[in-house]
Amino acid sequence: MANQSPVVAAIPNYNMADSLRKLLPQVLSQSYDGVFVLDDASTDDSVDVVQSVDINPFVALPQGGMALDALIVLQRRVQASGSSG
């Protein structure tokens, strides 16, 4: 059987803390290999919401003012996850 690629959820976010409170538990209840919240320098409490969740399997929170940077981080993490299996 060939190695399977990891399956991840990527959630773009900008000032959507209230939505993240509802969404993250639902996403984390699924069997993703990883969860990425791509935060584009939110000014609300989005970061606190993400950091407060039970990290299972894991939640990565690339932060910064550039969404492209976050997508690059996501791509590298996915590639790294695929090479470990």
PyMOL commands that set and color helices and strands:
alter all, ss='L'
color gray80, all
select helices_A, chain A and resi 17-28+46-52+67-83
alter helices_A, ss='H'
color red, helices_A
select strands_A, chain A and resi 8-13+34-39+59-60
alter strands_A, ss='S'
color yellow, strands_A
deselect
rebuild
show_as cartoon
